[in-house]
Amino acid sequence: MIKIDSIKDYLTINETFNWGIYKTPRWNEYKNIVDIGANICLSLFLCNQPNVESLIAIEPNDEVLNIARVNLNHIIKGINL
């Protein structure tokens, strides 16, 4: 389950998963992902490829960061942000 806070979050989810806007022909070559403006941290779901070794997600907005924390804690138990 993903926590969302606004219609913009819903649109981001739609763009990411239904439209696949972040998919590239070289996706299976990426080892490290840097997500600047992580929003609700959907980049974590994009990193489920076996070749991905690390993710750095940066979100400067405290309100949005709290939603990202909730989402990450649902996916990775015991994460400390």
N, C-alpha and C positions, 0 to 999 in steps of 0.2 A: 504494500500500500504506500502511495506517495501522498504526502501532505501538500496541498496547494492553498494559496491564500487569495488568489485573484483570477480573473478571466485571463490575464496575461500568462499566468502559470499554466493554465489549461492549454492556451495556444502554443506555448513552448513545448509542452508534452506532445501535442498533435504534430508540430513541426519535426520534432526529434524522432518520434517512433512511427508515425504514419507516413510522413513525407520523406523521412530519412535524410534530412538536409545536411547532416554531418558525415554521412557515409562518403567515402572516396574510394577510387579504385585501388589505392595503396593502403587501405585500412589495416590489412593483415601484416603490414610491415612496421607499424608504429609500436614502439616499446614503452615510451614515456609520453604521458598526456599532461599538458598544462592547460587548465581551464581558468582563464582570467575573466571574472564576472560570472562566477559559477552558478549564480541564481539559486535554484532549489536543488542543485547538485545532481542533475540528470546525467552528467558526464560519467558518474560512477557506473551507470547502466551501460554506457557505451564502451566501458573498459572491460567488459566481460569476455573479451577475446583472449585466447590463450597466449598470444604474443605480448600482451600489455603487462609490464612489470611494475609501473608506478603511475600514480596520479597526484598531481598538485592542483588543488582547487582553491582559488582566491575569490572571496566575496567581501567587498568593503562595506556593504549596507548591512547594518546590525539587524534590522527587522528581517531581511531576507536570509541572513546568516542563521538566524534562529530556526527558520523553516528547514534550511539545509541540514542543520544539526539533527533535527527530528528525523528527517529522511535517512540520513546516514546511520543513525542509531537503530533504525528499523532493519537496515541491511547488514550492518557490521556491529554485532553486539560488543559492548564494552569499549567502543571507540572514544577517545578523549580528544575533544576539539578545543 
